[in-house]
Amino acid sequence: MMSKEIRNNRNDSMKIVIVGGGLVGSLAALHLGKRGYEVHLYEYREDIRKSQLVAGRSINLALSARGRRALTEVGLEDRLLDHGIPMRGRMLHDIKGRTTFVPYDRNTRQCIYSVGRKHLNEILLTATENYPNIHLHFNNKLTSAKLKHGELNFTNPNTKETVQVNADLVVGCDGAYSAIRKHMLQQHGFDYSQTYIEHGYIELCIPSKDNEFAMPKNFLHIWPRGKFMMIALPNQDKTWTVTLFMPFKNFEKLKSSHDILLFFEKYFADAIPLIGEKRLIEDFAKTKPQHLVSVKCHPYHIDSKVLLMGDAAHAMVPFFGQGMNAGFEDCTLLSQILDKNGDDLKATLAEFSETRWENAHTICDLAMYNYVEMRDLVTRFSFRVRKSVDDFLFWMMPNRWMPLYNSVSFSHMPYKKCLENRKWQDNILNRTMLSLAGALLATVTYACVASIKYSIFCN
């Protein structure tokens, strides 16, 4: 029984309330419940295990090293990997339908995993039921709070019944539009910013073909088109979730079925027979482009009473596949600091904020950059040359040289260090290229002078 893994009972008098029962909230409940704390998780939606769809949420996600470690710490990694579909690299589709495979890691052949959001959430929530000190409360929306006093009021949206809850610690895992963070805005010294990008997205679907995948399954398929792109991730039911990212002004031009088909025929012709004309038009018409937001804030805590984690602390655009992984890594970091500080919540929360915020801001920025890479740079000759150089040097010096993507997705290197590492590599490569260019220029100049002298001598 997982309940036997509870480390001790000295924490059972401390009550922790987690607001938000999504991926990070349910994993945080496991990490804290395993330590013996009395954990109460409140979620304003119904139990996802009883629902069919989660409105507004992508149905699949990319699980990589940071998320895997956090799952390992609660004994769930193997179960999720058995469910996940390994993606070993990007499969690029050019405008003529030709494909090019770009592996994530030529050396060790590491991969990321496409996992179903609903399935993952169900596994995490069900795992909490093995701990008698973790309690789940669904259909409870936070309506008011006195965070410094640990006082929260929740209302059932169906019955309108309201309950007051008191906590020694409140953990906000309630997403990019966090109600807990909204209350923290009232605190002096709390910095907050959000950025909506000019690009939105809609989701489409490639159905299975004869009960098999319609495309090679072990890849993240990308249709890069400069100012916009389309991607496809494999699902466990042999379908593909297709996401089109594009400026809102471009979406606004597609007003009719004819417009949609002409657009796809021009830019994604090879995807039309995969999706099907009828389904393409129907799926495109039944939804509106969704917004993408990036959130930064600091600090993530108030005294010993409140802590933000996951998207509530650092929501990011999805282009590096690190939103879930960064949120899961928050759970790992919190557990590590608790190991160090014990029950000293004031010291623990302060250290979490100070350790985490710069790394979180960094991955938010890298996620923005990776959109440019995926939709545009991957098609450029200079990018392919740099990728080849990165792969070669990583193969030659795996302990000294690690490409940016690999350090972010396949290591536990702090995100800030990943970026610093990339800047150091860029500096070395730039100096090397300048040296090579100088040497080449000197050689050409010497050859020209020698040729002129020889010509004069012969004449």
ZAGUGU-433907 format. One record per residue (C-alpha): y, z, x; chain; residue in three letters. Coordinates in steps of 0.02 Angstrom, whole numbers, always signed. Layout:
<nodes>
+--------+--------+--------+------+-------+
!     py !     pz !     px ! mike ! torgu !
+--------+--------+--------+------+-------+
!      Y !      Z !      X !    A !   ALA !
...
+--------+--------+--------+------+-------+
</nodes>
This chain:
<nodes>
+--------+--------+--------+------+-------+
!     py !     pz !     px ! mike ! torgu !
+--------+--------+--------+------+-------+
!     +0 !     +0 !     +0 !    A !   MET !
!   +173 !    -45 !    +65 !    A !   MET !
!   +238 !   +123 !     +7 !    A !   SER !
!   +141 !   +204 !   +149 !    A !   LYS !
!   +256 !   +114 !   +270 !    A !   GLU !
!   +404 !   +224 !   +219 !    A !   ILE !
!   +455 !   +300 !   +384 !    A !   ARG !
!   +500 !   +474 !   +327 !    A !   ASN !
!   +565 !   +575 !   +181 !    A !   ASN !
!   +721 !   +648 !   +262 !    A !   ARG !
!   +825 !   +510 !   +181 !    A !   ASN !
!   +763 !   +531 !     +3 !    A !   ASP !
!   +912 !   +636 !    -47 !    A !   SER !
!  +1032 !   +495 !     -4 !    A !   MET !
!  +1062 !   +374 !   -147 !    A !   LYS !
!  +1106 !   +193 !   -107 !    A !   ILE !
!  +1163 !    +72 !   -241 !    A !   VAL !
!  +1148 !   -113 !   -202 !    A !   ILE !
!  +1252 !   -229 !   -311 !    A !   VAL !
!  +1170 !   -400 !   -321 !    A !   GLY !
!   +986 !   -439 !   -338 !    A !   GLY !
!   +983 !   -608 !   -253 !    A !   GLY !
!   +902 !   -647 !    -87 !    A !   LEU !
!  +1004 !   -533 !    +25 !    A !   VAL !
!  +1015 !   -392 !   -101 !    A !   GLY !
!   +827 !   -386 !   -129 !    A !   SER !
!   +790 !   -397 !    +58 !    A !   LEU !
!   +918 !   -260 !    +94 !    A !   ALA !
!   +829 !   -152 !    -36 !    A !   ALA !
!   +666 !   -175 !    +59 !    A !   LEU !
!   +744 !   -134 !   +227 !    A !   HIS !
!   +829 !    +22 !   +160 !    A !   LEU !
!   +685 !    +74 !    +47 !    A !   GLY !
!   +568 !    +65 !   +194 !    A !   LYS !
!   +674 !   +197 !   +279 !    A !   ARG !
!   +648 !   +319 !   +136 !    A !   GLY !
!   +817 !   +305 !    +50 !    A !   TYR !
!   +829 !   +315 !   -139 !    A !   GLU !
!   +881 !   +135 !   -178 !    A !   VAL !
!   +945 !    +70 !   -344 !    A !   HIS !
!   +974 !   -118 !   -358 !    A !   LEU !
!  +1087 !   -183 !   -498 !    A !   TYR !
!  +1090 !   -367 !   -547 !    A !   GLU !
!  +1196 !   -440 !   -687 !    A !   TYR !
!  +1072 !   -580 !   -725 !    A !   ARG !
!   +904 !   -559 !   -805 !    A !   GLU !
!   +751 !   -538 !   -695 !    A !   ASP !
!   +731 !   -705 !   -606 !    A !   ILE !
!   +542 !   -686 !   -619 !    A !   ARG !
!   +560 !   -707 !   -808 !    A !   LYS !
!   +683 !   -853 !   -804 !    A !   SER !
!   +655 !  -1039 !   -778 !    A !   GLN !
!   +814 !  -1092 !   -691 !    A !   LEU !
!   +955 !  -1012 !   -594 !    A !   VAL !
!  +1112 !  -1103 !   -645 !    A !   ALA !
!  +1225 !  -1162 !   -506 !    A !   GLY !
!  +1104 !  -1127 !   -365 !    A !   ARG !
!  +1015 !  -1251 !   -253 !    A !   SER !
!   +828 !  -1237 !   -280 !    A !   ILE !
!   +779 !  -1248 !    -97 !    A !   ASN !
!   +844 !  -1177 !    +66 !    A !   LEU !
!   +813 !  -1195 !   +253 !    A !   ALA !
!   +728 !  -1043 !   +331 !    A !   LEU !
!   +746 !  -1026 !   +520 !    A !   SER !
!   +722 !   -896 !   +657 !    A !   ALA !
!   +849 !   -766 !   +603 !    A !   ARG !
!   +786 !   -760 !   +425 !    A !   GLY !
!   +606 !   -759 !   +483 !    A !   ARG !
!   +633 !   -605 !   +590 !    A !   ARG !
!   +711 !   -509 !   +445 !    A !   ALA !
!   +562 !   -555 !   +336 !    A !   LEU !
!   +440 !   -504 !   +473 !    A !   THR !
!   +518 !   -331 !   +477 !    A !   GLU !
!   +462 !   -303 !   +296 !    A !   VAL !
!   +295 !   -391 !   +317 !    A !   GLY !
!   +334 !   -549 !   +220 !    A !   LEU !
!   +359 !   -688 !   +348 !    A !   GLU !
!   +182 !   -759 !   +343 !    A !   ASP !
!   +181 !   -762 !   +154 !    A !   ARG !
!   +343 !   -862 !   +149 !    A !   LEU !
!   +289 !   -982 !   +288 !    A !   LEU !
!   +130 !  -1019 !   +191 !    A !   ASP !
!   +243 !  -1072 !    +48 !    A !   HIS !
!   +373 !  -1164 !   +153 !    A !   GLY !
!   +369 !  -1346 !   +206 !    A !   ILE !
!   +405 !  -1370 !   +393 !    A !   PRO !
!   +546 !  -1492 !   +434 !    A !   MET !
!   +534 !  -1547 !   +616 !    A !   ARG !
!   +696 !  -1645 !   +625 !    A !   GLY !
!   +820 !  -1759 !   +539 !    A !   ARG !
!   +766 !  -1926 !   +468 !    A !   MET !
!   +923 !  -2033 !   +466 !    A !   LEU !
!   +938 !  -2175 !   +340 !    A !   HIS !
!  +1062 !  -2310 !   +387 !    A !   ASP !
!  +1151 !  -2418 !   +260 !    A !   ILE !
!  +1017 !  -2554 !   +275 !    A !   LYS !
!   +877 !  -2430 !   +239 !    A !   GLY !
!   +815 !  -2416 !   +418 !    A !   ARG !
!   +763 !  -2242 !   +474 !    A !   THR !
!   +780 !  -2149 !   +639 !    A !   THR !
!   +694 !  -1985 !   +680 !    A !   PHE !
!   +797 !  -1855 !   +774 !    A !   VAL !
!   +690 !  -1701 !   +814 !    A !   PRO !
!   +766 !  -1528 !   +813 !    A !   TYR !
!   +672 !  -1473 !   +968 !    A !   ASP !
!   +581 !  -1596 !  +1081 !    A !   ARG !
!   +521 !  -1458 !  +1198 !    A !   ASN !
!   +435 !  -1327 !  +1091 !    A !   THR !
!   +432 !  -1427 !   +929 !    A !   ARG !
!   +506 !  -1284 !   +829 !    A !   GLN !
!   +553 !  -1321 !   +650 !    A !   CYS !
!   +646 !  -1254 !   +501 !    A !   ILE !
!   +560 !  -1226 !   +333 !    A !   TYR !
!   +609 !  -1286 !   +161 !    A !   SER !
!   +580 !  -1139 !    +44 !    A !   VAL !
!   +609 !  -1123 !   -141 !    A !   GLY !
!   +751 !  -1004 !   -185 !    A !   ARG !
!   +670 !   -941 !   -345 !    A !   LYS !
!   +500 !   -914 !   -262 !    A !   HIS !
!   +578 !   -821 !   -116 !    A !   LEU !
!   +680 !   -710 !   -231 !    A !   ASN !
!   +525 !   -673 !   -336 !    A !   GLU !
!   +424 !   -624 !   -181 !    A !   ILE !
!   +561 !   -506 !   -122 !    A !   LEU !
!   +586 !   -424 !   -292 !    A !   LEU !
!   +400 !   -401 !   -319 !    A !   THR !
!   +383 !   -324 !   -146 !    A !   ALA !
!   +510 !   -189 !   -193 !    A !   THR !
!   +391 !   -129 !   -329 !    A !   GLU !
!   +275 !    -64 !   -192 !    A !   ASN !
!   +405 !    +67 !   -150 !    A !   TYR !
!   +423 !   +212 !   -274 !    A !   PRO !
!   +598 !   +246 !   -205 !    A !   ASN !
!   +666 !    +72 !   -251 !    A !   ILE !
!   +724 !    +47 !   -430 !    A !   HIS !
!   +775 !   -119 !   -509 !    A !   LEU !
!   +906 !   -133 !   -646 !    A !   HIS !
!   +935 !   -306 !   -723 !    A !   PHE !
!  +1066 !   -361 !   -849 !    A !   ASN !
!  +1193 !   -243 !   -773 !    A !   ASN !
!  +1364 !   -314 !   -731 !    A !   LYS !
!  +1487 !   -215 !   -626 !    A !   LEU !
!  +1642 !   -187 !   -733 !    A !   THR !
!  +1739 !    -55 !   -637 !    A !   SER !
!  +1726 !    +48 !   -479 !    A !   ALA !
!  +1805 !   +188 !   -378 !    A !   LYS !
!  +1729 !   +137 !   -213 !    A !   LEU !
!  +1794 !   +279 !   -106 !    A !   LYS !
!  +1709 !   +401 !   -224 !    A !   HIS !
!  +1550 !   +297 !   -243 !    A !   GLY !
!  +1577 !   +282 !   -432 !    A !   GLU !
!  +1522 !   +123 !   -520 !    A !   LEU !
!  +1517 !    +69 !   -702 !    A !   ASN !
!  +1393 !    -63 !   -760 !    A !   PHE !
!  +1388 !   -148 !   -930 !    A !   THR !
!  +1241 !   -236 !  -1009 !    A !   ASN !
!  +1311 !   -407 !  -1063 !    A !   PRO !
!  +1189 !   -413 !  -1209 !    A !   ASN !
!  +1198 !   -239 !  -1282 !    A !   THR !
!  +1374 !   -196 !  -1215 !    A !   LYS !
!  +1303 !    -27 !  -1164 !    A !   GLU !
!  +1393 !    +47 !  -1012 !    A !   THR !
!  +1322 !   +167 !   -883 !    A !   VAL !
!  +1409 !   +262 !   -744 !    A !   GLN !
!  +1321 !   +271 !   -577 !    A !   VAL !
!  +1362 !   +378 !   -425 !    A !   ASN !
!  +1307 !   +332 !   -250 !    A !   ALA !
!  +1317 !   +398 !    -73 !    A !   ASP !
!  +1329 !   +217 !    -15 !    A !   LEU !
!  +1372 !    +57 !   -110 !    A !   VAL !
!  +1308 !   -106 !    -33 !    A !   VAL !
!  +1390 !   -264 !    -99 !    A !   GLY !
!  +1269 !   -410 !    -95 !    A !   CYS !
!  +1344 !   -497 !   -245 !    A !   ASP !
!  +1384 !   -667 !   -173 !    A !   GLY !
!  +1533 !   -775 !   -130 !    A !   ALA !
!  +1632 !   -714 !   -281 !    A !   TYR !
!  +1588 !   -533 !   -250 !    A !   SER !
!  +1653 !   -402 !   -373 !    A !   ALA !
!  +1634 !   -268 !   -240 !    A !   ILE !
!  +1741 !   -368 !   -119 !    A !   ARG !
!  +1870 !   -392 !   -256 !    A !   LYS !
!  +1887 !   -203 !   -269 !    A !   HIS !
!  +1900 !   -190 !    -79 !    A !   MET !
!  +2054 !   -302 !    -84 !    A !   LEU !
!  +2149 !   -150 !   -145 !    A !   GLN !
!  +2118 !    -62 !    +21 !    A !   GLN !
!  +2251 !    -66 !   +157 !    A !   HIS !
!  +2193 !   -155 !   +315 !    A !   GLY !
!  +2065 !   -266 !   +229 !    A !   PHE !
!  +2086 !   -448 !   +285 !    A !   ASP !
!  +2021 !   -585 !   +172 !    A !   TYR !
!  +2032 !   -774 !   +164 !    A !   SER !
!  +1941 !   -910 !    +70 !    A !   GLN !
!  +1942 !  -1097 !    +98 !    A !   THR !
!  +1887 !  -1229 !    -26 !    A !   TYR !
!  +1849 !  -1394 !    +58 !    A !   ILE !
!  +1901 !  -1558 !    -21 !    A !   GLU !
!  +1719 !  -1608 !    -39 !    A !   HIS !
!  +1605 !  -1561 !   -184 !    A !   GLY !
!  +1422 !  -1592 !   -219 !    A !   TYR !
!  +1300 !  -1640 !   -355 !    A !   ILE !
!  +1112 !  -1623 !   -355 !    A !   GLU !
!   +990 !  -1762 !   -397 !    A !   LEU !
!   +802 !  -1773 !   -387 !    A !   CYS !
!   +672 !  -1889 !   -311 !    A !   ILE !
!   +513 !  -1866 !   -415 !    A !   PRO !
!   +339 !  -1866 !   -341 !    A !   SER !
!   +246 !  -2031 !   -331 !    A !   LYS !
!    +63 !  -2027 !   -384 !    A !   ASP !
!    +72 !  -1838 !   -360 !    A !   ASN !
!   +125 !  -1860 !   -178 !    A !   GLU !
!   +291 !  -1856 !    -86 !    A !   PHE !
!   +388 !  -2019 !   -103 !    A !   ALA !
!   +451 !  -2001 !    +77 !    A !   MET !
!   +380 !  -1924 !   +237 !    A !   PRO !
!   +389 !  -1739 !   +196 !    A !   LYS !
!   +415 !  -1649 !   +361 !    A !   ASN !
!   +596 !  -1699 !   +385 !    A !   PHE !
!   +770 !  -1664 !   +322 !    A !   LEU !
!   +819 !  -1836 !   +261 !    A !   HIS !
!  +1003 !  -1882 !   +286 !    A !   ILE !
!  +1104 !  -2032 !   +230 !    A !   TRP !
!  +1262 !  -2016 !   +340 !    A !   PRO !
!  +1407 !  -2122 !   +281 !    A !   ARG !
!  +1558 !  -2062 !   +380 !    A !   GLY !
!  +1667 !  -1979 !   +249 !    A !   LYS !
!  +1519 !  -1922 !   +143 !    A !   PHE !
!  +1331 !  -1904 !   +150 !    A !   MET !
!  +1173 !  -1873 !    +51 !    A !   MET !
!  +1028 !  -1762 !   +102 !    A !   ILE !
!   +854 !  -1727 !    +33 !    A !   ALA !
!   +742 !  -1575 !    +57 !    A !   LEU !
!   +558 !  -1570 !     +6 !    A !   PRO !
!   +499 !  -1457 !   -134 !    A !   ASN !
!   +329 !  -1377 !   -155 !    A !   GLN !
!   +294 !  -1481 !   -311 !    A !   ASP !
!   +306 !  -1644 !   -209 !    A !   LYS !
!   +482 !  -1683 !   -273 !    A !   THR !
!   +642 !  -1690 !   -171 !    A !   TRP !
!   +806 !  -1603 !   -203 !    A !   THR !
!   +940 !  -1732 !   -163 !    A !   VAL !
!  +1119 !  -1674 !   -135 !    A !   THR !
!  +1267 !  -1791 !   -125 !    A !   LEU !
!  +1418 !  -1717 !    -34 !    A !   PHE !
!  +1579 !  -1814 !    -57 !    A !   MET !
!  +1767 !  -1792 !    -81 !    A !   PRO !
!  +1812 !  -1752 !   -262 !    A !   PHE !
!  +1926 !  -1904 !   -267 !    A !   LYS !
!  +1774 !  -2014 !   -235 !    A !   ASN !
!  +1675 !  -1931 !   -373 !    A !   PHE !
!  +1820 !  -1962 !   -492 !    A !   GLU !
!  +1804 !  -2150 !   -465 !    A !   LYS !
!  +1626 !  -2151 !   -532 !    A !   LEU !
!  +1665 !  -2150 !   -718 !    A !   LYS !
!  +1527 !  -2260 !   -789 !    A !   SER !
!  +1344 !  -2302 !   -764 !    A !   SER !
!  +1400 !  -2467 !   -689 !    A !   HIS !
!  +1511 !  -2377 !   -563 !    A !   ASP !
!  +1369 !  -2261 !   -512 !    A !   ILE !
!  +1245 !  -2402 !   -485 !    A !   LEU !
!  +1369 !  -2507 !   -387 !    A !   LEU !
!  +1410 !  -2357 !   -277 !    A !   PHE !
!  +1226 !  -2322 !   -240 !    A !   PHE !
!  +1186 !  -2505 !   -212 !    A !   GLU !
!  +1324 !  -2511 !    -82 !    A !   LYS !
!  +1289 !  -2349 !    +10 !    A !   TYR !
!  +1115 !  -2284 !    -35 !    A !   PHE !
!  +1017 !  -2437 !    -89 !    A !   ALA !
!   +851 !  -2373 !    -22 !    A !   ASP !
!   +868 !  -2215 !   -127 !    A !   ALA !
!   +883 !  -2304 !   -295 !    A !   ILE !
!   +698 !  -2350 !   -314 !    A !   PRO !
!   +652 !  -2174 !   -255 !    A !   LEU !
!   +760 !  -2088 !   -386 !    A !   ILE !
!   +747 !  -2223 !   -519 !    A !   GLY !
!   +898 !  -2305 !   -599 !    A !   GLU !
!   +880 !  -2217 !   -766 !    A !   LYS !
!   +857 !  -2045 !   -690 !    A !   ARG !
!   +998 !  -2073 !   -567 !    A !   LEU !
!  +1122 !  -2112 !   -706 !    A !   ILE !
!  +1061 !  -1970 !   -817 !    A !   GLU !
!  +1063 !  -1838 !   -679 !    A !   ASP !
!  +1231 !  -1897 !   -615 !    A !   PHE !
!  +1309 !  -1891 !   -787 !    A !   ALA !
!  +1244 !  -1721 !   -843 !    A !   LYS !
!  +1330 !  -1619 !   -708 !    A !   THR !
!  +1501 !  -1604 !   -629 !    A !   LYS !
!  +1532 !  -1594 !   -442 !    A !   PRO !
!  +1524 !  -1415 !   -383 !    A !   GLN !
!  +1646 !  -1334 !   -263 !    A !   HIS !
!  +1607 !  -1271 !    -87 !    A !   LEU !
!  +1693 !  -1116 !    -22 !    A !   VAL !
!  +1700 !  -1027 !   +145 !    A !   SER !
!  +1744 !   -841 !   +146 !    A !   VAL !
!  +1800 !   -731 !   +291 !    A !   LYS !
!  +1846 !   -549 !   +282 !    A !   CYS !
!  +1856 !   -395 !   +392 !    A !   HIS !
!  +1808 !   -254 !   +400 !    A !   PRO !
!  +1648 !   -255 !   +299 !    A !   TYR !
!  +1652 !    -70 !   +258 !    A !   HIS !
!  +1753 !    +74 !   +187 !    A !   ILE !
!  +1721 !   +238 !   +277 !    A !   ASP !
!  +1541 !   +291 !   +244 !    A !   SER !
!  +1544 !   +232 !    +63 !    A !   LYS !
!  +1543 !    +42 !    +52 !    A !   VAL !
!  +1467 !   -105 !   +147 !    A !   LEU !
!  +1473 !   -294 !   +116 !    A !   LEU !
!  +1326 !   -405 !   +166 !    A !   MET !
!  +1275 !   -586 !   +146 !    A !   GLY !
!  +1390 !   -707 !    +54 !    A !   ASP !
!  +1497 !   -562 !     -5 !    A !   ALA !
!  +1546 !   -536 !   +176 !    A !   ALA !
!  +1537 !   -713 !   +245 !    A !   HIS !
!  +1503 !   -854 !   +123 !    A !   ALA !
!  +1493 !  -1021 !   +211 !    A !   MET !
!  +1471 !  -1205 !   +172 !    A !   VAL !
!  +1287 !  -1255 !   +181 !    A !   PRO !
!  +1290 !  -1381 !   +323 !    A !   PHE !
!  +1210 !  -1277 !   +460 !    A !   PHE !
!  +1078 !  -1204 !   +345 !    A !   GLY !
!  +1129 !  -1028 !   +399 !    A !   GLN !
!  +1197 !   -948 !   +240 !    A !   GLY !
!  +1034 !   -864 !   +192 !    A !   MET !
!   +981 !   -838 !   +373 !    A !   ASN !
!  +1145 !   -753 !   +419 !    A !   ALA !
!  +1129 !   -641 !   +266 !    A !   GLY !
!   +952 !   -595 !   +313 !    A !   PHE !
!  +1009 !   -561 !   +491 !    A !   GLU !
!  +1134 !   -437 !   +417 !    A !   ASP !
!   +982 !   -337 !   +358 !    A !   CYS !
!   +906 !   -341 !   +533 !    A !   THR !
!  +1068 !   -285 !   +613 !    A !   LEU !
!  +1093 !   -144 !   +488 !    A !   LEU !
!   +916 !    -82 !   +520 !    A !   SER !
!   +943 !    -87 !   +709 !    A !   GLN !
!  +1105 !    +13 !   +696 !    A !   ILE !
!  +1024 !   +140 !   +579 !    A !   LEU !
!   +885 !   +161 !   +706 !    A !   ASP !
!  +1019 !   +204 !   +833 !    A !   LYS !
!  +1132 !   +313 !   +725 !    A !   ASN !
!  +1012 !   +388 !   +601 !    A !   GLY !
!  +1095 !   +457 !   +445 !    A !   ASP !
!  +1271 !   +446 !   +516 !    A !   ASP !
!  +1331 !   +316 !   +389 !    A !   LEU !
!  +1512 !   +321 !   +444 !    A !   LYS !
!  +1467 !   +273 !   +623 !    A !   ALA !
!  +1336 !   +148 !   +563 !    A !   THR !
!  +1450 !    +53 !   +445 !    A !   LEU !
!  +1593 !    +48 !   +571 !    A !   ALA !
!  +1477 !    -20 !   +705 !    A !   GLU !
!  +1405 !   -148 !   +585 !    A !   PHE !
!  +1579 !   -215 !   +546 !    A !   SER !
!  +1633 !   -219 !   +727 !    A !   GLU !
!  +1472 !   -301 !   +785 !    A !   THR !
!  +1459 !   -428 !   +647 !    A !   ARG !
!  +1629 !   -497 !   +597 !    A !   TRP !
!  +1665 !   -612 !   +745 !    A !   GLU !
!  +1489 !   -684 !   +740 !    A !   ASN !
!  +1503 !   -711 !   +552 !    A !   ALA !
!  +1671 !   -798 !   +568 !    A !   HIS !
!  +1597 !   -908 !   +705 !    A !   THR !
!  +1452 !   -970 !   +600 !    A !   ILE !
!  +1571 !  -1004 !   +455 !    A !   CYS !
!  +1669 !  -1118 !   +573 !    A !   ASP !
!  +1512 !  -1198 !   +644 !    A !   LEU !
!  +1452 !  -1237 !   +468 !    A !   ALA !
!  +1614 !  -1333 !   +438 !    A !   MET !
!  +1591 !  -1428 !   +601 !    A !   TYR !
!  +1411 !  -1472 !   +564 !    A !   ASN !
!  +1463 !  -1566 !   +407 !    A !   TYR !
!  +1563 !  -1685 !   +516 !    A !   VAL !
!  +1413 !  -1702 !   +631 !    A !   GLU !
!  +1289 !  -1737 !   +491 !    A !   MET !
!  +1394 !  -1861 !   +392 !    A !   ARG !
!  +1475 !  -1953 !   +538 !    A !   ASP !
!  +1439 !  -1905 !   +719 !    A !   LEU !
!  +1250 !  -1931 !   +709 !    A !   VAL !
!  +1280 !  -2118 !   +692 !    A !   THR !
!  +1389 !  -2132 !   +848 !    A !   ARG !
!  +1326 !  -2190 !  +1017 !    A !   PHE !
!  +1420 !  -2050 !  +1108 !    A !   SER !
!  +1333 !  -1919 !  +1000 !    A !   PHE !
!  +1161 !  -1993 !  +1035 !    A !   ARG !
!  +1197 !  -1994 !  +1222 !    A !   VAL !
!  +1250 !  -1812 !  +1216 !    A !   ARG !
!  +1094 !  -1767 !  +1115 !    A !   LYS !
!   +984 !  -1853 !  +1246 !    A !   SER !
!  +1071 !  -1762 !  +1388 !    A !   VAL !
!  +1053 !  -1596 !  +1295 !    A !   ASP !
!   +868 !  -1626 !  +1266 !    A !   ASP !
!   +838 !  -1676 !  +1447 !    A !   PHE !
!   +928 !  -1526 !  +1520 !    A !   LEU !
!   +842 !  -1410 !  +1396 !    A !   PHE !
!   +676 !  -1482 !  +1454 !    A !   TRP !
!   +724 !  -1462 !  +1638 !    A !   MET !
!   +802 !  -1288 !  +1622 !    A !   MET !
!   +744 !  -1205 !  +1458 !    A !   PRO !
!   +804 !  -1034 !  +1517 !    A !   ASN !
!   +976 !  -1097 !  +1570 !    A !   ARG !
!  +1020 !  -1235 !  +1449 !    A !   TRP !
!   +999 !  -1226 !  +1260 !    A !   MET !
!  +1081 !  -1351 !  +1140 !    A !   PRO !
!  +1195 !  -1279 !  +1007 !    A !   LEU !
!  +1080 !  -1318 !   +860 !    A !   TYR !
!   +932 !  -1238 !   +947 !    A !   ASN !
!  +1027 !  -1080 !   +992 !    A !   SER !
!  +1088 !  -1061 !   +812 !    A !   VAL !
!   +926 !  -1104 !   +723 !    A !   SER !
!   +787 !  -1055 !   +843 !    A !   PHE !
!   +853 !   -903 !   +935 !    A !   SER !
!   +931 !   -735 !   +897 !    A !   HIS !
!  +1078 !   -764 !  +1012 !    A !   MET !
!  +1238 !   -698 !   +929 !    A !   PRO !
!  +1330 !   -841 !   +844 !    A !   TYR !
!  +1485 !   -811 !   +951 !    A !   LYS !
!  +1379 !   -825 !  +1107 !    A !   LYS !
!  +1304 !   -988 !  +1042 !    A !   CYS !
!  +1478 !  -1062 !  +1030 !    A !   LEU !
!  +1532 !   -995 !  +1200 !    A !   GLU !
!  +1373 !  -1069 !  +1273 !    A !   ASN !
!  +1416 !  -1238 !  +1198 !    A !   ARG !
!  +1592 !  -1233 !  +1269 !    A !   LYS !
!  +1521 !  -1191 !  +1441 !    A !   TRP !
!  +1402 !  -1338 !  +1428 !    A !   GLN !
!  +1542 !  -1454 !  +1373 !    A !   ASP !
!  +1645 !  -1401 !  +1523 !    A !   ASN !
!  +1502 !  -1438 !  +1643 !    A !   ILE !
!  +1464 !  -1606 !  +1564 !    A !   LEU !
!  +1648 !  -1657 !  +1563 !    A !   ASN !
!  +1665 !  -1614 !  +1747 !    A !   ARG !
!  +1504 !  -1706 !  +1786 !    A !   THR !
!  +1562 !  -1860 !  +1691 !    A !   MET !
!  +1731 !  -1857 !  +1779 !    A !   LEU !
!  +1644 !  -1842 !  +1947 !    A !   SER !
!  +1528 !  -1985 !  +1905 !    A !   LEU !
!  +1673 !  -2090 !  +1842 !    A !   ALA !
!  +1771 !  -2051 !  +2002 !    A !   GLY !
!  +1623 !  -2095 !  +2111 !    A !   ALA !
!  +1595 !  -2256 !  +2015 !    A !   LEU !
!  +1779 !  -2303 !  +2029 !    A !   LEU !
!  +1778 !  -2266 !  +2216 !    A !   ALA !
!  +1622 !  -2372 !  +2238 !    A !   THR !
!  +1696 !  -2518 !  +2140 !    A !   VAL !
!  +1860 !  -2504 !  +2236 !    A !   THR !
!  +1769 !  -2501 !  +2402 !    A !   TYR !
!  +1665 !  -2651 !  +2353 !    A !   ALA !
!  +1820 !  -2749 !  +2299 !    A !   CYS !
!  +1913 !  -2709 !  +2461 !    A !   VAL !
!  +1762 !  -2754 !  +2564 !    A !   ALA !
!  +1743 !  -2917 !  +2470 !    A !   SER !
!  +1928 !  -2961 !  +2498 !    A !   ILE !
!  +1915 !  -2921 !  +2684 !    A !   LYS !
!  +1758 !  -3024 !  +2700 !    A !   TYR !
!  +1841 !  -3170 !  +2611 !    A !   SER !
!  +1993 !  -3160 !  +2727 !    A !   ILE !
!  +1881 !  -3148 !  +2879 !    A !   PHE !
!  +1780 !  -3302 !  +2827 !    A !   CYS !
!  +1938 !  -3402 !  +2797 !    A !   ASN !
+--------+--------+--------+------+-------+
</nodes>
